[in-house]
Amino acid sequence: MPLGTRHIQTLLGAVLALVLLAQPAHAAQRRIEMIRLHGDPQSLAALILPLKDAFEKATGIRLVVTAQLSPAWAMSEIDQGACDGVLAAAPFEEIMRQILERKLLLRNRALIQHQQLYEDVEYRVIVNALNPVSSLTEKQLRKIFSGRYRNWDDVDGADAPLSVVWGAWSTGTAWVLADRIMAGEELTKAVVPAEGPVGVVREVAASANAIGIVPATADLRSVKILQTPELAIKGPFILVTVGFPSPNLLRLIKFMKSEGQHLIGY
């Protein structure tokens, strides 16, 4: 496991704890519709946590998520009825191979279904359209996002202060940075806050000295995309169910593909 993912797993655990503690006091007095999802940390960080609040507000359905490092163990839990679906960033055949290797018994194996939600979730590093810098190396990105580089002239740019734009609750972006770039270093706390991918793009477009990372699906016409090493959370991302997905799960899938699409990866 890459060293940087440990930091994001800690972040993911803290986010999940906050989500569970933040339920309204009167929630227990009425029946709450919910979807119980188990998944590996990268799947939850890229697909579920970025759109969790928006989905719950739009539908009234609560998303209860549990991180599992092993998709094989998550499959054992869905087989026992402990969750409604399993998200995994791995081919279904690979998960089944792990189940056989660990000699896990699936009572409902004949009923198991899976569908691919996404291939990879890709990211782009963006700067203001007038910024003369056109590319950054892995080392340069690490020094920028750790806060060790604070001026654009550190990367052969203009002599101007460098500002990192960062979205609140951007778990997917944090994951891909930790996994691909940061090599165990922490993200700088000296950031310009933004709301969602649209907010990050807006801030970068408005500031000559800003830099940010957003999912490649964002509208990037107002900013400059830098050449960088590949930044992606690798899939395929699949959803596994026992039997046909429940109506609530189908609503989640539809949300991912429609009004929640712009949040995927954030």
C-alpha positions as CSV (number, residue, x, y, z in Angstrom):
1,M,0.0,0.0,0.0
2,P,1.5,3.4,-0.9
3,L,2.5,5.3,2.2
4,G,0.3,8.3,1.5
5,T,-2.9,6.3,1.5
6,R,-2.6,5.8,5.3
7,H,-3.2,9.5,5.8
8,I,-6.3,9.4,3.6
9,Q,-7.7,6.3,5.4
10,T,-7.4,8.2,8.6
11,L,-9.2,11.1,7.0
12,L,-11.8,8.8,5.6
13,G,-12.4,7.3,9.0
14,A,-12.8,10.7,10.6
15,V,-15.2,11.8,7.9
16,L,-17.3,8.7,8.4
17,A,-17.4,9.3,12.2
18,L,-18.5,12.8,11.7
19,V,-21.2,11.8,9.3
20,L,-22.6,9.3,11.7
21,L,-22.5,11.7,14.7
22,A,-24.1,14.5,12.7
23,Q,-27.5,12.8,12.4
24,P,-30.4,15.0,13.8
25,A,-31.6,14.1,17.3
26,H,-35.2,13.4,16.1
27,A,-34.0,11.0,13.4
28,A,-34.5,8.0,15.7
29,Q,-38.2,8.9,16.2
30,R,-39.1,8.1,12.6
31,R,-38.2,5.4,10.1
32,I,-35.3,6.6,7.9
33,E,-34.7,5.2,4.4
34,M,-31.1,4.2,4.0
35,I,-28.6,2.5,1.8
36,R,-25.8,0.5,3.5
37,L,-22.7,0.5,1.4
38,H,-19.4,-1.2,2.1
39,G,-16.4,-0.5,0.0
40,D,-12.7,0.0,-0.3
41,P,-11.4,3.4,0.7
42,Q,-10.6,4.7,-2.8
43,S,-14.0,3.8,-4.1
44,L,-15.8,5.6,-1.2
45,A,-13.4,8.6,-1.5
46,A,-13.9,8.9,-5.3
47,L,-17.6,8.1,-5.7
48,I,-19.6,8.2,-2.5
49,L,-18.3,10.8,0.0
50,P,-18.1,13.6,-2.6
51,L,-21.9,13.4,-3.4
52,K,-23.2,12.0,-0.1
53,D,-24.6,15.3,1.2
54,A,-26.1,16.2,-2.1
55,F,-27.8,12.8,-2.6
56,E,-29.2,12.8,0.9
57,K,-30.6,16.3,0.5
58,A,-32.1,15.5,-2.9
59,T,-33.7,12.2,-1.9
60,G,-34.1,12.0,1.8
61,I,-32.2,8.6,1.7
62,R,-29.4,8.3,4.2
63,L,-26.1,6.8,3.0
64,V,-24.4,4.6,5.6
65,V,-20.9,3.8,4.5
66,T,-18.3,1.5,5.9
67,A,-14.7,1.3,4.6
68,Q,-13.3,-2.2,4.0
69,L,-9.7,-2.7,2.9
70,S,-10.5,-6.1,1.3
71,P,-13.3,-6.3,-1.3
72,A,-13.4,-10.1,-0.6
73,W,-14.4,-9.5,3.1
74,A,-16.9,-7.0,2.0
75,M,-18.4,-9.6,-0.3
76,S,-18.7,-12.0,2.6
77,E,-20.6,-9.3,4.5
78,I,-23.1,-8.6,1.7
79,D,-23.6,-12.3,1.4
80,Q,-24.7,-12.3,5.1
81,G,-27.0,-9.3,4.6
82,A,-24.9,-6.8,6.4
83,C,-25.1,-4.3,3.6
84,D,-27.0,-3.5,0.5
85,G,-24.1,-3.1,-1.9
86,V,-20.3,-3.4,-2.2
87,L,-18.2,-0.8,-4.1
88,A,-14.8,-1.9,-5.2
89,A,-12.1,-0.6,-7.5
90,A,-11.2,-3.9,-8.9
91,P,-12.4,-6.3,-11.6
92,F,-15.2,-8.7,-10.4
93,E,-13.1,-11.7,-11.5
94,E,-10.2,-10.5,-9.3
95,I,-12.5,-10.2,-6.3
96,M,-13.9,-13.7,-6.8
97,R,-10.3,-15.1,-7.2
98,Q,-9.5,-13.6,-3.7
99,I,-12.6,-15.2,-2.3
100,L,-11.6,-18.6,-3.5
101,E,-8.0,-18.0,-2.4
102,R,-9.2,-17.2,1.2
103,K,-11.8,-20.1,1.1
104,L,-14.7,-17.8,1.9
105,L,-18.1,-19.4,1.6
106,L,-20.8,-17.4,-0.2
107,R,-24.2,-18.9,0.4
108,N,-25.8,-16.6,-2.2
109,R,-23.2,-16.9,-4.8
110,A,-25.6,-17.7,-7.6
111,L,-27.6,-14.5,-6.9
112,I,-24.6,-12.1,-7.0
113,Q,-24.7,-9.5,-9.6
114,H,-22.3,-6.7,-10.5
115,Q,-22.2,-3.7,-12.8
116,Q,-19.4,-1.3,-13.7
117,L,-20.1,2.3,-12.7
118,Y,-16.9,3.9,-14.0
119,E,-13.6,2.9,-15.5
120,D,-11.0,5.3,-13.9
121,V,-11.5,8.7,-12.2
122,E,-9.0,11.1,-13.7
123,Y,-7.8,14.5,-12.4
124,R,-6.3,17.7,-13.9
125,V,-4.0,20.2,-12.4
126,I,-5.3,23.7,-13.3
127,V,-3.9,27.2,-13.1
128,N,-5.0,30.7,-14.3
129,A,-5.3,31.0,-18.1
130,L,-2.5,33.7,-18.1
131,N,0.0,31.6,-16.0
132,P,3.1,31.0,-18.2
133,V,3.9,27.6,-16.5
134,S,2.8,24.7,-18.8
135,S,3.9,21.6,-17.0
136,L,4.9,20.3,-13.5
137,T,6.8,17.2,-12.4
138,E,5.8,14.9,-9.6
139,K,8.5,16.5,-7.4
140,Q,7.3,20.0,-8.2
141,L,3.7,19.1,-7.4
142,R,4.7,17.5,-4.1
143,K,6.6,20.6,-3.1
144,I,3.7,22.9,-4.1
145,F,0.9,21.0,-2.3
146,S,3.1,20.4,0.8
147,G,3.7,24.1,1.0
148,R,7.5,23.9,0.5
149,Y,7.2,25.9,-2.7
150,R,5.5,29.2,-2.1
151,N,6.4,31.2,-5.2
152,W,5.9,30.5,-8.9
153,D,9.6,31.3,-9.6
154,D,10.4,28.0,-7.7
155,V,9.0,26.2,-10.8
156,D,10.4,28.7,-13.4
157,G,7.3,30.8,-13.4
158,A,6.8,34.5,-12.6
159,D,8.0,36.0,-9.3
160,A,4.6,35.9,-7.6
161,P,3.2,34.2,-4.5
162,L,1.6,30.8,-5.1
163,S,-1.8,30.0,-3.7
164,V,-3.3,26.5,-3.5
165,V,-7.1,26.3,-3.9
166,W,-8.7,23.4,-2.1
167,G,-12.3,22.3,-1.8
168,A,-13.8,21.3,1.5
169,W,-14.4,17.6,1.8
170,S,-12.5,16.9,-1.4
171,T,-11.8,13.2,-0.4
172,G,-11.2,12.0,-4.0
173,T,-8.6,14.7,-4.7
174,A,-6.9,14.1,-1.4
175,W,-6.7,10.4,-2.1
176,V,-5.2,10.8,-5.6
177,L,-2.6,13.3,-4.3
178,A,-1.6,11.0,-1.4
179,D,-1.5,7.9,-3.6
180,R,0.3,9.4,-6.6
181,I,2.2,12.5,-5.5
182,M,2.7,13.2,-1.8
183,A,4.9,10.2,-0.8
184,G,3.7,10.4,2.8
185,E,3.9,14.2,3.1
186,E,1.0,16.1,4.5
187,L,-1.1,18.6,2.4
188,T,-0.4,22.2,3.3
189,K,-2.9,23.9,5.5
190,A,-2.3,27.3,3.8
191,V,-5.0,26.9,1.2
192,V,-7.7,29.1,-0.3
193,P,-11.0,27.3,0.5
194,A,-13.5,26.6,-2.3
195,E,-16.9,24.9,-2.5
196,G,-16.9,21.9,-4.9
197,P,-15.2,21.5,-8.2
198,V,-17.0,24.5,-9.7
199,G,-15.7,26.6,-6.8
200,V,-12.1,25.5,-7.3
201,V,-12.3,26.3,-11.0
202,R,-13.9,29.7,-10.3
203,E,-11.2,30.6,-7.8
204,V,-8.4,29.5,-10.1
205,A,-9.9,31.4,-13.1
206,A,-10.1,34.6,-11.0
207,S,-6.7,34.5,-9.4
208,A,-3.5,34.9,-11.5
209,N,-1.4,33.0,-8.9
210,A,-3.7,30.1,-8.0
211,I,-3.4,26.3,-8.6
212,G,-5.9,23.5,-8.0
213,I,-6.7,19.9,-8.7
214,V,-10.2,18.9,-9.9
215,P,-11.8,15.9,-11.6
216,A,-11.3,15.8,-15.4
217,T,-15.1,15.9,-15.9
218,A,-15.2,19.5,-14.6
219,D,-15.8,22.4,-17.0
220,L,-12.2,23.6,-17.5
221,R,-12.7,26.1,-20.3
222,S,-11.9,29.1,-18.2
223,V,-8.6,27.8,-16.9
224,K,-5.3,26.3,-18.1
225,I,-4.6,22.6,-17.8
226,L,-1.0,21.7,-17.0
227,Q,0.9,18.7,-18.3
228,T,1.6,16.5,-15.3
229,P,2.2,12.8,-14.4
230,E,-1.0,10.8,-14.6
231,L,-3.4,11.6,-11.8
232,A,-6.1,9.0,-11.5
233,I,-7.8,6.6,-9.1
234,K,-7.7,3.4,-11.0
235,G,-10.8,1.3,-11.5
236,P,-12.9,-0.3,-12.8
237,F,-15.3,0.8,-10.1
238,I,-18.0,-1.8,-9.7
239,L,-21.1,-2.2,-7.6
240,V,-21.9,-5.7,-6.3
241,T,-25.3,-6.7,-5.0
242,V,-27.1,-9.9,-4.1
243,G,-29.9,-10.0,-6.5
244,F,-31.1,-7.0,-8.4
245,P,-30.2,-3.6,-6.9
246,S,-32.8,-2.2,-4.6
247,P,-34.9,0.8,-5.7
248,N,-32.9,3.0,-3.4
249,L,-29.6,1.8,-4.9
250,L,-31.0,2.4,-8.4
251,R,-31.8,6.0,-7.3
252,L,-28.2,6.4,-6.2
253,I,-26.8,5.1,-9.5
254,K,-29.1,7.4,-11.4
255,F,-28.0,10.3,-9.2
256,M,-24.3,9.5,-10.0
257,K,-25.0,9.6,-13.7
258,S,-27.1,12.8,-13.7
259,E,-27.2,15.7,-11.2
260,G,-24.4,14.2,-9.1
261,Q,-22.1,13.5,-12.0
262,H,-20.1,16.8,-11.5
263,L,-19.2,15.7,-8.0
264,I,-17.7,12.3,-8.9
265,G,-14.0,12.3,-7.9
266,Y,-14.2,15.4,-5.9
